[in-house]
Amino acid sequence: MSEPEQEFDRRARTREIQAEFAARGDALGWFDALYKEAAGDNEKIPWADLEPNRYFRAFAEKTGLRGNGRSALVVGCGLGDDACYLDDLGFKVTAFDISQTAIEWARRLHADRDIKFEVADLFEAAAEWKNPAATAPGSDIRGGFDFVLEVYTIQPLPLEMRERTIDAVASFVAPGGELVVVTRGRENDEEPDELPWPMSRRELSRFETHGLVQTFFEVMPGDDETPQPRFVAAYKR
Ligand SMILES: C[S@@+](CC[C@H](N)C(=O)[O-])C[C@H]1O[C@@H](n2cnc3c(N)ncnc32)[C@H](O)[C@@H]1O
């Protein structure tokens, strides 16, 4: 099978699994099902290329991002390549995902790294960790991170969950902390019709209702396989 055919095939299968779970009223269960079905073959997962996200890397290089020992949280980390990149930049990294299969896979791939990979649901974690004194159950993760990274975790969740998802992501940023969001982008008046549902600038502006000030915004062209433009936005609390 040629590369474009493979890409079409894995995206079609991803939409099929998502639709099966959605029909049962389950918006989140399909992620773990997809990772399980992949059985260790990252080529079955449309977003898992075992590389840091190239749009985030372009942002980091352009802005000279360095951790200098600051804490970082990766939301919906998948197989953990962005977590490793932040580790390389000198952050103390925690990364979580709702899929237990993804987290076990990430731990195996990056066993040599001092990164905390945790299984957690964004919505529950947002409620439990927002108090800096609170501790995530079964671990020593505390709320309030100096740097929060979200890559493609908002766009595959249904549009009706969008505000709640944005609110949850925003809640992890400590006072003085920063947030970077990488997402497919769309015009404010465009109606997205299929998974993943890109974000509009109007939707992004909701981050600013949480005391976050936008410090960076760039539209980057998509790639051959996924031509939609990407939005890279950074905020500071
Ligand atoms: C499109 S993937 C992107 C993964 C990774 N950020 C990347 O770019 O390779 C979205 C990820 O978010 C995770 N996810 C979805 N809903 C979540 C939730 N409620 N809490 C935590 N993780 C979630 C999925 O399991 C999946 O790994």
PDBQT file of the ligand as one rigid body, heavy atoms in Angstrom, charges set to zero:
ROOT
HETATM    1  C1  LIG A 301      -4.942  13.364  18.720  1.00  0.00    +0.000 C 
HETATM    2  S1  LIG A 301      -4.152  12.628  20.078  1.00  0.00    +0.000 S 
HETATM    3  C2  LIG A 301      -2.697  13.610  20.263  1.00  0.00    +0.000 C 
HETATM    4  C3  LIG A 301      -1.645  12.940  21.113  1.00  0.00    +0.000 C 
HETATM    5  C4  LIG A 301      -0.369  13.737  21.296  1.00  0.00    +0.000 C 
HETATM    6  N1  LIG A 301      -0.615  14.998  21.932  1.00  0.00    +0.000 N 
HETATM    7  C5  LIG A 301       0.314  13.917  19.978  1.00  0.00    +0.000 C 
HETATM    8  O1  LIG A 301       0.263  15.017  19.415  1.00  0.00    +0.000 OA
HETATM    9  O2  LIG A 301       0.913  12.933  19.476  1.00  0.00    +0.000 OA
HETATM   10  C6  LIG A 301      -5.149  13.121  21.471  1.00  0.00    +0.000 C 
HETATM   11  C7  LIG A 301      -4.681  12.465  22.752  1.00  0.00    +0.000 C 
HETATM   12  O3  LIG A 301      -5.466  12.987  23.836  1.00  0.00    +0.000 OA
HETATM   13  C8  LIG A 301      -5.811  11.929  24.689  1.00  0.00    +0.000 C 
HETATM   14  N2  LIG A 301      -7.051  12.335  25.381  1.00  0.00    +0.000 N 
HETATM   15  C9  LIG A 301      -8.282  12.493  24.843  1.00  0.00    +0.000 A 
HETATM   16  N3  LIG A 301      -9.166  12.862  25.767  1.00  0.00    +0.000 NA
HETATM   17  C10 LIG A 301      -8.484  12.968  26.933  1.00  0.00    +0.000 A 
HETATM   18  C11 LIG A 301      -8.856  13.307  28.253  1.00  0.00    +0.000 A 
HETATM   19  N4  LIG A 301     -10.118  13.599  28.572  1.00  0.00    +0.000 N 
HETATM   20  N5  LIG A 301      -7.907  13.329  29.203  1.00  0.00    +0.000 NA
HETATM   21  C12 LIG A 301      -6.613  13.005  28.885  1.00  0.00    +0.000 A 
HETATM   22  N6  LIG A 301      -6.199  12.660  27.648  1.00  0.00    +0.000 NA
HETATM   23  C13 LIG A 301      -7.126  12.648  26.677  1.00  0.00    +0.000 A 
HETATM   24  C14 LIG A 301      -5.964  10.732  23.775  1.00  0.00    +0.000 C 
HETATM   25  O4  LIG A 301      -5.882   9.493  24.418  1.00  0.00    +0.000 OA
HETATM   26  C15 LIG A 301      -4.846  10.963  22.773  1.00  0.00    +0.000 C 
HETATM   27  O5  LIG A 301      -3.649  10.364  23.178  1.00  0.00    +0.000 OA
ENDROOT
TORSDOF 0
